[in-house]
Amino acid sequence: MVKVLYVISSWGHGRGGHFYSLKTIRDAMPFESAIVNIGALPSSVFEGDADVHFFDVTSGIVAALRQVFAFARDGNYTHLHSFDYSSFLFASLVSVICRIPHVHTKPGGPSPRRYHPFVKYLTLFTQEDYDYFSERSYLGHDVLAVISNRVNTFDFDDVLVRDIKQKSNGALVLLRIARISKEYEGSIRQTLTLSKALNASGVRVVPVIVGALQDQDAYVSLELEMQEAGAIVLVDDKHTLNAKKLLSCADLVVGTGRSFMEAALVGPILLAPSKSGEFPVLIREDNYEGFKHSNFTGRGQVDSTGDVVSAIIEIVNTPAVREDYNAFVSKVWSDDFYVGGAIEKYKEVYRSAKTSNNQIHVLLNLVFWGIRKVIGLIRGR
């Protein structure tokens, strides 16, 4: 019988996409499990879940390790499953001491530039990562699997959605959910630019930007453009905590990774940020696989995808075209995003994961971790 102990670390806000992915995957699995959350602060994503256990690493790593060892041993868990780099190191040590097989899921984001830990059983969200790791057999993979499905159905906040709809005053809602930071400044600017172009072409659109204010300089840089575009900007916790609850307000969504997948549930016009273009890219059947390859970030994709404004207008104004587009979005949701399609895939990974971590690999991982820390301290000076 499979019994999985999931492990994840939180050092800041603890609300990244991989937290929601872990929660969705774990909740969908048809066997007993628990979550160990290590770090400085517990993640709010798991708030209220009785089977989530927080261990404070800041009061002492060795003490926290001992607590996790005891928890894993006493719970008779058959597998460990980590979801980020710090939790990977913890789970690796627990695997060796307790002789429990260890599965690791690499979070989203680009493939590693130089180094990734040795791991026997590795699952990935994107083909981009699979291509990278399949060429690096020296990392010791016994199982290497792409499992992109990581979104479940969810409820919406009808009160907040209705309020946004009222503020949009009958215009189409173009939604971008992203922290207001340097990292996402470009995609927010593309969203604003697209809304202005659509309005100039006769399609009434209101851009809605939802995200925690993480970088004041980024906000100042965008402030005038947001005002010119007539944007509704929502940065308070009421809107930004679990922001997917607002998705049903949207007619068009600019998303990446998990936020793109969650948006597909409500069937809007789907766009992904462009790496160099003026507008985000309209995702259609002819470019879907390319953007799926890199988790809908646009990494490695050419932006020559035609006239985005004209294509959106055609979808909005032509019922037959909109019907075809809706069918496309519905299919990718069910085939590639819905977590139900991942259950058998993860069960197969757990069936294949039979041995605990190699002590030599764990030692090498710790050495590399120490080198990374030293390099980080040097660069920080």
Phi and psi in degrees as a GROMACS rama.xvg file:
@    title "Ramachandran Plot"
@    xaxis  label "Phi"
@    yaxis  label "Psi"
@TYPE xy
-85.193  134.445  VAL-2
-141.532  112.287  LYS-3
-107.134  135.387  VAL-4
-106.317  109.718  LEU-5
-85.2972  142.534  TYR-6
-131.676  132.548  VAL-7
-148.422  153.246  ILE-8
-115.831  147.746  SER-9
-136.121  125.199  SER-10
-119.451  -16.5207  TRP-11
-129.504  -119.806  GLY-12
-71.7677  -24.4556  HIS-13
63.728  34.1536  GLY-14
-127.268  23.4307  ARG-15
-67.3263  165.646  GLY-16
-58.346  -33.492  GLY-17
-70.1338  -21.7517  HIS-18
-66.0036  -45.1637  PHE-19
-68.2305  -34.9887  TYR-20
-63.863  -45.9031  SER-21
-58.1064  -48.7324  LEU-22
-59.6487  -44.0535  LYS-23
-65.2586  -45.9989  THR-24
-63.4264  -47.6936  ILE-25
-61.819  -43.4201  ARG-26
-65.333  -26.053  ASP-27
-84.2037  -19.554  ALA-28
-74.2579  137.363  MET-29
-89.3338  43.1796  PRO-30
-150.516  168.953  PHE-31
-68.6366  142.087  GLU-32
-160.741  168.296  SER-33
-148.865  166.743  ALA-34
-120.498  131.691  ILE-35
-104.554  120.397  VAL-36
-108.304  109.17  ASN-37
-102.208  159.535  ILE-38
141.442  -154.169  GLY-39
-93.5639  -34.1214  ALA-40
-141.383  143.8  LEU-41
-68.9901  144.823  PRO-42
-73.7909  134.469  SER-43
-70.2385  -15.7303  SER-44
-60.6609  -31.443  VAL-45
-99.7031  10.1066  PHE-46
-57.7832  131.536  GLU-47
89.0042  -3.91785  GLY-48
-90.2466  115.234  ASP-49
-68.6882  -19.7343  ALA-50
-96.501  19.5899  ASP-51
-111.375  129.05  VAL-52
-125.11  121.444  HIS-53
-96.2427  134.429  PHE-54
-123.64  119.093  PHE-55
-79.0343  111.573  ASP-56
-80.3093  -23.9544  VAL-57
-66.6894  -21.5024  THR-58
-85.7627  -2.23549  SER-59
145.262  118.188  GLY-60
-66.7209  -43.0559  ILE-61
-62.6396  -43.7298  VAL-62
-63.0961  -41.7637  ALA-63
-65.317  -40.3145  ALA-64
-59.3786  -44.4836  LEU-65
-61.2347  -39.453  ARG-66
-64.1938  -42.6365  GLN-67
-68.2543  -40.0304  VAL-68
-54.066  -51.368  PHE-69
-63.5229  -40.0741  ALA-70
-63.6888  -44.9983  PHE-71
-67.0359  -41.9682  ALA-72
-67.603  -46.9346  ARG-73
-70.6607  -24.7212  ASP-74
-84.562  -4.69878  GLY-75
55.0673  44.3973  ASN-76
-75.5469  141.613  TYR-77
-92.6093  -22.2331  THR-78
-144.812  146.508  HIS-79
-105.34  146.087  LEU-80
-143.785  108.261  HIS-81
-100.203  159.414  SER-82
-132.723  10.2032  PHE-83
-161.864  175.417  ASP-84
-66.0122  -45.4401  TYR-85
-64.9056  -44.6234  SER-86
-67.2207  -28.0686  SER-87
-59.3937  -45.9387  PHE-88
-63.7509  -41.8685  LEU-89
-61.216  -49.5921  PHE-90
-64.5066  -33.6226  ALA-91
-60.9512  -45.1982  SER-92
-66.7971  -41.8074  LEU-93
-62.4181  -38.7885  VAL-94
-59.9599  -44.003  SER-95
-67.9284  -47.0086  VAL-96
-68.3774  -43.4437  ILE-97
-95.0073  -4.10132  CYS-98
57.2443  49.7353  ARG-99
-115.04  131.615  ILE-100
-58.5981  145.052  PRO-101
-124.07  118.377  HIS-102
-102.65  141.236  VAL-103
-126.509  138.071  HIS-104
-112.348  120.67  THR-105
-74.2809  129.529  LYS-106
-65.2394  176.299  PRO-107
-66.6135  -172.368  GLY-108
100.795  171.764  GLY-109
-65.6367  160.275  PRO-110
-65.239  154.674  SER-111
-57.2519  144.247  PRO-112
-81.7542  -37.9997  ARG-113
-130.517  -40.1756  ARG-114
-144.318  141.568  TYR-115
-140.426  146.057  HIS-116
-62.272  154.597  PRO-117
-68.7107  132.972  PHE-118
-152.443  134.813  VAL-119
-74.6619  -44.03  LYS-120
-121.205  105.24  TYR-121
-122.297  127.177  LEU-122
-113.819  149.765  THR-123
-132.218  152.69  LEU-124
-90.7926  -19.1131  PHE-125
-132.72  153.198  THR-126
-66.3138  -31.5684  GLN-127
-55.5581  -47.1576  GLU-128
-68.8306  -36.9435  ASP-129
-60.8949  -44.1607  TYR-130
-59.4205  -40.1722  ASP-131
-65.6822  -51.5208  TYR-132
-74.9635  -30.6446  PHE-133
-66.5245  -19.6552  SER-134
-89.7149  1.26641  GLU-135
-127.421  66.2337  ARG-136
-64.8041  -19.5229  SER-137
-66.2729  -12.5361  TYR-138
-77.9671  -1.19469  LEU-139
81.9738  31.5913  GLY-140
-79.0581  126.492  HIS-141
-91.6185  -31.4857  ASP-142
-131.603  131.762  VAL-143
-135.542  113.747  LEU-144
-136.953  138.001  ALA-145
-94.6911  121.619  VAL-146
-133.407  95.3544  ILE-147
-81.8854  -24.9282  SER-148
-65.6106  115.187  ASN-149
-153.157  25.8174  ARG-150
-128.643  136.667  VAL-151
-113.063  169.592  ASN-152
-65.5947  155.493  THR-153
-153.422  165.734  PHE-154
-92.5911  156.592  ASP-155
-109.726  156.762  PHE-156
-92.0081  97.9447  ASP-157
-62.4326  -32.5458  ASP-158
-67.1338  -48.6871  VAL-159
-67.2817  -38.9956  LEU-160
-62.3536  -45.3063  VAL-161
-61.7614  -38.3039  ARG-162
-64.4461  -41.9652  ASP-163
-65.448  -41.9382  ILE-164
-61.0433  -40.7104  LYS-165
-64.7731  -41.41  GLN-166
-66.8281  -28.7908  LYS-167
-76.9973  -13.7104  SER-168
53.9574  45.6435  ASN-169
87.0098  -6.12391  GLY-170
-81.0589  158.857  ALA-171
-67.26  143.424  LEU-172
-98.3672  122.104  VAL-173
-104.916  106.76  LEU-174
-102.391  133.48  LEU-175
-128.786  115.632  ARG-176
-100.793  111.96  ILE-177
-166.954  143.438  ALA-178
-60.7951  140.264  ARG-179
-80.9831  98.3154  ILE-180
-152.028  170.082  SER-181
-59.1333  -35.4892  LYS-182
-61.3983  -37.474  GLU-183
-108.469  4.92729  TYR-184
-58.5497  -41.3738  GLU-185
-63.2795  -44.102  GLY-186
-70.7385  -33.0246  SER-187
-66.564  -41.6778  ILE-188
-63.5871  -40.1919  ARG-189
-61.8599  -37.9241  GLN-190
-62.9079  -44.6073  THR-191
-64.8926  -42.1821  LEU-192
-63.736  -41.2087  THR-193
-63.9708  -41.7624  LEU-194
-61.8517  -40.2354  SER-195
-66.3537  -38.9024  LYS-196
-66.8015  -39.8846  ALA-197
-66.9235  -41.5764  LEU-198
-62.7667  -39.5187  ASN-199
-66.1098  -22.5778  ALA-200
-95.4787  5.82805  SER-201
98.2567  3.6644  GLY-202
-104.03  114.897  VAL-203
-73.6649  118.963  ARG-204
-135.107  139.363  VAL-205
-117.991  121.118  VAL-206
-77.1124  134.752  PRO-207
-120.059  118.238  VAL-208
-107.861  119.416  ILE-209
-121.402  120.09  VAL-210
173.814  148.024  GLY-211
-62.0781  141.647  ALA-212
-80.366  98.882  LEU-213
-98.2528  -24.9928  GLN-214
-140.393  109.611  ASP-215
-62.5902  -35.6325  GLN-216
-63.4409  -39.229  ASP-217
-64.3722  -40.0762  ALA-218
-63.8168  -44.3243  TYR-219
-61.5991  -39.7613  VAL-220
-62.5741  -33.0187  SER-221
-95.4716  -13.8433  LEU-222
-55.7569  -49.8376  GLU-223
-63.4668  -42.3138  LEU-224
-64.9419  -36.6992  GLU-225
-65.3902  -39.6509  MET-226
-66.1246  -43.9971  GLN-227
-63.3341  -33.5781  GLU-228
-84.0142  -4.49116  ALA-229
66.5457  35.2022  GLY-230
-72.7451  145.178  ALA-231
-94.3556  116.971  ILE-232
-113.173  121.031  VAL-233
-122.22  109.99  LEU-234
-118.928  -0.36532  VAL-235
-80.5934  159.06  ASP-236
-59.4825  -33.4576  ASP-237
-55.7364  -35.4045  LYS-238
-97.0796  -33.3609  HIS-239
-86.614  -25.5113  THR-240
-73.114  119.09  LEU-241
56.2404  54.2356  ASN-242
-64.2693  -13.6464  ALA-243
-60.4525  -19.9072  LYS-244
-65.6806  -10.4104  LYS-245
-96.1087  -6.47794  LEU-246
-60.9337  -27.0126  LEU-247
-70.4726  -6.7392  SER-248
-79.6455  -13.2633  CYS-249
-91.972  139.758  ALA-250
-99.1571  -29.0087  ASP-251
-136.504  141.859  LEU-252
-132.581  132.085  VAL-253
-100.755  115.672  VAL-254
-140.494  162.465  GLY-255
-133.682  151.284  THR-256
51.4922  -128.134  GLY-257
-62.191  -38.9665  ARG-258
-63.6489  -33.0784  SER-259
-65.2827  -44.5302  PHE-260
-65.4179  -42.8502  MET-261
-62.2248  -37.9649  GLU-262
-62.7791  -32.5455  ALA-263
-61.1724  -25.4843  ALA-264
-58.5303  -37.6692  LEU-265
-92.1009  -3.14716  VAL-266
71.4152  36.8881  GLY-267
-82.1174  179.444  PRO-268
-73.2651  125.64  ILE-269
-102.554  131.448  LEU-270
-130.754  154.132  LEU-271
-125.609  149.85  ALA-272
-58.9785  144.656  PRO-273
-92.517  146.373  SER-274
-75.1162  -27.391  LYS-275
-142.983  -6.56485  SER-276
-82.3596  173.179  GLY-277
-76.8564  -34.3151  GLU-278
-114.122  160.378  PHE-279
-66.8902  166.168  PRO-280
-96.8595  131.833  VAL-281
-74.8222  124.385  LEU-282
-89.853  121.487  ILE-283
-132.153  178.908  ARG-284
-60.0724  -33.5261  GLU-285
-76.2947  -17.9799  ASP-286
-123.081  2.5231  ASN-287
-58.6353  -50.4152  TYR-288
-61.1264  -38.6302  GLU-289
-63.1429  -42.5624  GLY-290
-77.6794  -31.3875  PHE-291
-62.0326  -36.1914  LYS-292
-52.6347  -37.2778  HIS-293
-114.172  30.0983  SER-294
64.2465  31.3941  ASN-295
61.973  33.9403  PHE-296
-99.1675  -17.2112  THR-297
87.1104  -0.132731  GLY-298
-59.6808  127.911  ARG-299
77.6489  4.25198  GLY-300
-101.86  143.549  GLN-301
-83.4575  138.106  VAL-302
-85.1363  6.01722  ASP-303
-79.9497  75.4971  SER-304
-111.398  22.2206  THR-305
88.0487  -171.839  GLY-306
-82.2732  102.285  ASP-307
-62.6734  -42.3483  VAL-308
-62.4225  -48.6187  VAL-309
-62.9248  -39.3991  SER-310
-65.6877  -40.7282  ALA-311
-65.3299  -42.6655  ILE-312
-60.1024  -39.4196  ILE-313
-64.0513  -42.3439  GLU-314
-64.2231  -42.883  ILE-315
-66.5589  -39.7787  VAL-316
-98.476  -10.2721  ASN-317
-117.144  106.173  THR-318
-54.1815  -42.0175  PRO-319
-65.0271  -39.6826  ALA-320
-67.372  -40.1949  VAL-321
-65.72  -37.9976  ARG-322
-62.9324  -42.9178  GLU-323
-63.8602  -40.2961  ASP-324
-66.8619  -40.6539  TYR-325
-60.4488  -40.0286  ASN-326
-63.7416  -39.7701  ALA-327
-62.5582  -47.1337  PHE-328
-64.0712  -41.8037  VAL-329
-61.477  -39.7594  SER-330
-67.7204  -44.5432  LYS-331
-68.6603  -31.9334  VAL-332
-59.4986  -51.8514  TRP-333
-71.8018  -35.3045  SER-334
-81.9227  -41.1185  ASP-335
-115.109  -19.8493  ASP-336
-111.193  -38.6603  PHE-337
-64.7912  127.673  TYR-338
-64.101  -21.6584  VAL-339
-57.2588  -29.518  GLY-340
-75.3095  -6.36462  GLY-341
-98.5166  -14.1743  ALA-342
-57.8557  -52.7059  ILE-343
-65.274  -32.6013  GLU-344
-66.7593  -43.8452  LYS-345
-69.4572  -37.4921  TYR-346
-59.7145  -37.6667  LYS-347
-67.7632  -39.4886  GLU-348
-61.2859  -45.4189  VAL-349
-64.6813  -37.6426  TYR-350
-63.4226  -34.6187  ARG-351
-80.7244  -22.0895  SER-352
-84.3172  100.104  ALA-353
-116.601  -17.6568  LYS-354
-124.214  152.986  THR-355
-76.593  175.465  SER-356
-65.2056  154.417  ASN-357
-80.7001  130.159  ASN-358
-62.414  -36.4136  GLN-359
-65.2263  -43.9162  ILE-360
-62.5379  -40.5804  HIS-361
-62.991  -41.6296  VAL-362
-61.6048  -45.2158  LEU-363
-61.6937  -40.19  LEU-364
-61.6609  -40.4071  ASN-365
-67.4464  -38.0201  LEU-366
-62.9873  -47.4359  VAL-367
-63.7782  -37.6655  PHE-368
-60.3671  -43.1213  TRP-369
-63.046  -40.9196  GLY-370
-62.7622  -43.4854  ILE-371
-59.6186  -41.4195  ARG-372
-64.2354  -42.7413  LYS-373
-63.9784  -44.7324  VAL-374
-61.4284  -40.3798  ILE-375
-61.6816  -41.5866  GLY-376
-65.5914  -40.6699  LEU-377
-62.9523  -46.5455  ILE-378
-66.8884  -25.8503  ARG-379
-77.0058  -11.961  GLY-380
